[in-house]
Amino acid sequence: MEKDVGPVVYWGVADLDRVRERLPAAGCAHHRGPLTAQPGRRMAQLRDPFGTAIGFSAGARRR
């Protein structure tokens, strides 16, 4: 069973795929996603070397 990660802070980024390509070289591991949260908006989570989940979001935001 996967350990619960608790609350996840999301950072807005211009290019989600680039973040997902680059952060594993810094010791991060893919956790969840990417998924389409809304039309034009994608999200993903990675884990840092200490196991903390960090979220990234790219694309349109509607208010």
N, C-alpha and C positions, 0 to 999 in steps of 0.2 A: 504494500500500500504506500502511495506517495505521501510524504510529509506535507501538512498544510503549511503554506507560506505566509499566511496572514495578509494584512493590507499590502497592496502593491502601489508604489508611486509610478506614475506614467510621465515620460518625457516626450514632448512633441519633437519630431524629427522630420526633415525634408524627404529623406530616402530610407524607408524601412529596410529594404533589401540590402542596402550598403551597410547599415548598422549590424544586421544579422550576419553579414560576411566578415566584418572587421572585428567585432568584439570577441569571438572565440580565440583569436590570436592573443588577446589580452587576458585570457584565462576564464572567460565566461562560457557558459554552456546554454544551449537552447533549452527552453522549458515548455513554453506553450505557443501555439500559433505558427505562422501568422493566420489571422482570421479577419474577415470583413465584418466590422461592427455596424457600419452604416454604408450606404452606397458611396464609394469613393474614399472611405476611411478604413485603414487596416491597422491592426494591433498585433503585438507579439510580446512575449516575456522571455527574458534570459535570466540566468542565475550567475551572480558574481562568484569569485573564487571562495567566498565564505558561505555560500548557499543562499544569499539574499536574492529574492526575485525583484527584478527591475523591469518595468513595462515601457514600451515604446509605441507611439502612435503617429501615424502619418496620414495626411489627406484632409479632406473637407471636414469642417466642423459646422454644424448647424446650431443656431441659437434661437 
